[in-house]
């Protein structure tokens, strides 16, 4: 395609200004053109605040706008698949907030639709586009045979009426925080793990506020993910890879441009590195625009989303819970 990439936003979500609107001001090939919300007044307020030119009465109207090339989907988890599929059917590329869908079956449906249409679908694991992860993947092969990978994503969310605690909208700690932990585990482990055990603490029936899962990789290496929205794990943003010849520990793999620690231990010697890079959302938006415009690399495509959701579904089952969006067990 030539000219500007015109993006419309499905929903006036709190994440949208940081994840898309602000970064777009630094990407000259991108323009946020329109927004739609269930409440038109809210969409109008959002548009006025962020200088977005067009407000649509609903999501379907935005998807029918011929000026829109792509959409950003920050809707609640349980609506991601429905509106991503609708966007693909309307001929729009999609940058969708994580998790891409509520479960692996939905992710497969999105992957199939993306393959049939040839349109770009990128899951917004923004951390994956920062140079810190590229550097980690350079270091890991130097640490010998894999032994253990451990990742965490924990932060306090005491607003218990938040949609992230809503089972009907595919809420839960494993969905909101755990999808990051699982994705980082798979990325650093460079293989697909099997879930061997999981333990959940519930906020209300079916909705986990804490999830700890054990994993095993094909190599025999073990793994652990910890995800929390409300527990004694107040804050956890760490990733650790242990190999036969050394280890790598990362603090704040999620937003490393703010602050991070990158620690390599090998041969009895410990070194610290600072990995330069801009805001993760800016790296991600540039990658999305490049993928749409000229086929640039998509590091978080639907096939990757399917694999991530398969692990998340398996974690829920291992903890004695139903995957999100699945029919309850008898």
VOLOVO-281941 format. One record per residue (C-alpha): residue number from 1; x, y, z. Coordinates in steps of 0.5 Angstrom, whole numbers, plus 500, padded with zeros to 3 digits. Example, Ala and Ser with C-alpha at 12.3 -4.5 7.8 and 13.67 -1.06 7.14 Angstrom:
% residues 2
1:525:491:516
2:527:498:514
END
This chain:
% residues 330
1:500:500:500
2:502:507:499
3:501:513:503
4:498:514:510
5:496:508:514
6:489:510:517
7:488:506:523
8:481:506:527
9:480:505:534
10:474:500:537
11:473:502:543
12:475:508:548
13:479:504:552
14:484:507:557
15:490:503:554
16:489:506:547
17:492:513:548
18:499:510:551
19:499:504:546
20:497:507:540
21:495:515:540
22:501:517:543
23:506:513:539
24:502:515:532
25:505:522:533
26:512:519:532
27:510:515:526
28:509:519:520
29:506:513:516
30:501:512:521
31:495:516:523
32:489:515:528
33:483:517:524
34:477:515:527
35:474:512:534
36:468:508:535
37:465:506:542
38:458:503:545
39:457:510:548
40:458:515:543
41:458:521:548
42:464:517:551
43:467:516:544
44:466:524:542
45:470:526:549
46:476:521:547
47:476:524:540
48:476:531:542
49:481:530:547
50:486:526:543
51:485:530:536
52:481:524:532
53:477:527:527
54:472:522:526
55:467:519:531
56:463:513:529
57:456:511:532
58:459:503:533
59:464:498:531
60:460:496:525
61:460:503:522
62:467:504:523
63:469:497:520
64:465:500:514
65:469:506:513
66:473:505:507
67:478:510:509
68:480:506:515
69:486:501:513
70:487:498:520
71:484:497:527
72:486:497:534
73:482:492:538
74:483:494:545
75:476:491:547
76:475:486:553
77:478:480:552
78:472:476:551
79:470:481:545
80:477:480:541
81:475:474:537
82:469:477:535
83:471:484:533
84:478:482:530
85:474:477:525
86:469:482:523
87:475:487:522
88:478:481:517
89:472:480:514
90:471:488:512
91:478:488:509
92:482:491:515
93:489:489:518
94:488:488:526
95:493:490:532
96:489:487:537
97:491:487:545
98:493:481:548
99:490:476:549
100:488:475:542
101:482:471:544
102:479:468:550
103:481:461:548
104:485:457:543
105:479:455:539
106:478:462:538
107:485:464:536
108:485:458:531
109:479:461:528
110:483:468:527
111:489:465:525
112:485:461:519
113:481:468:517
114:488:472:517
115:491:466:513
116:485:466:508
117:485:474:507
118:492:475:507
119:491:481:512
120:496:482:518
121:494:480:525
122:499:482:530
123:498:481:538
124:500:487:542
125:505:484:546
126:509:490:545
127:515:488:550
128:517:483:544
129:519:489:540
130:524:492:544
131:531:491:543
132:532:488:550
133:528:481:548
134:533:481:541
135:539:481:546
136:536:476:551
137:535:471:545
138:543:473:543
139:545:471:550
140:541:465:551
141:545:460:546
142:551:462:550
143:549:459:557
144:549:452:555
145:543:447:555
146:537:449:558
147:535:448:565
148:530:452:568
149:526:458:565
150:521:462:570
151:517:468:568
152:512:473:572
153:507:478:571
154:504:481:578
155:501:487:579
156:496:489:584
157:489:491:582
158:484:492:588
159:478:495:583
160:474:488:584
161:469:491:579
162:474:491:574
163:472:488:567
164:479:484:568
165:475:480:574
166:469:479:569
167:469:471:567
168:463:473:562
169:469:478:559
170:474:472:559
171:477:475:565
172:482:473:570
173:490:473:572
174:492:468:567
175:489:472:562
176:491:479:563
177:498:478:567
178:499:471:565
179:499:471:558
180:505:476:558
181:508:471:563
182:507:465:558
183:509:469:552
184:515:471:555
185:516:463:558
186:515:461:551
187:520:466:548
188:526:465:552
189:525:458:552
190:525:458:545
191:520:452:545
192:513:450:547
193:512:447:554
194:507:442:557
195:503:444:563
196:505:439:569
197:501:443:574
198:498:449:576
199:495:452:582
200:490:458:583
201:487:463:588
202:480:465:586
203:477:472:587
204:470:469:586
205:468:463:582
206:472:461:576
207:476:468:576
208:483:467:578
209:487:473:582
210:493:468:582
211:496:463:578
212:502:459:579
213:504:454:573
214:509:449:572
215:512:447:565
216:516:442:562
217:520:443:555
218:521:438:550
219:529:438:552
220:527:436:559
221:528:443:562
222:523:446:567
223:519:452:567
224:514:456:572
225:510:462:571
226:507:466:576
227:501:471:575
228:497:475:580
229:492:481:580
230:491:481:587
231:496:476:592
232:502:477:596
233:506:477:590
234:505:485:590
235:509:486:584
236:513:481:579
237:516:483:572
238:522:478:572
239:524:473:567
240:530:468:569
241:533:463:564
242:538:458:567
243:543:454:563
244:548:449:564
245:553:454:563
246:550:460:566
247:544:464:567
248:540:471:565
249:536:475:569
250:531:480:567
251:528:485:571
252:522:489:568
253:522:486:561
254:515:489:560
255:517:496:559
256:525:496:559
257:525:503:556
258:523:506:563
259:528:502:567
260:531:495:567
261:536:490:570
262:539:485:565
263:544:481:569
264:548:475:565
265:552:470:570
266:557:466:566
267:564:462:568
268:563:465:575
269:563:472:573
270:557:477:573
271:556:483:568
272:550:488:567
273:548:491:561
274:543:497:559
275:539:495:553
276:538:502:549
277:531:503:546
278:525:507:545
279:518:506:548
280:515:499:547
281:509:501:544
282:513:505:539
283:517:499:537
284:511:495:536
285:507:501:532
286:513:501:527
287:513:494:526
288:505:494:525
289:506:499:520
290:512:496:516
291:508:489:516
292:502:492:513
293:506:497:508
294:511:492:506
295:511:485:509
296:516:487:515
297:517:482:520
298:511:480:525
299:514:477:531
300:507:476:534
301:502:473:529
302:496:469:530
303:500:462:530
304:504:465:536
305:497:467:539
306:494:460:538
307:501:457:541
308:500:462:547
309:493:460:548
310:494:453:548
311:498:454:554
312:493:458:558
313:488:453:556
314:492:448:559
315:494:452:565
316:486:453:567
317:485:446:566
318:491:444:570
319:488:448:576
320:481:445:575
321:478:451:572
322:475:452:565
323:478:456:559
324:475:462:558
325:469:462:554
326:469:454:554
327:462:451:556
328:463:449:563
329:464:442:565
330:458:438:567
END
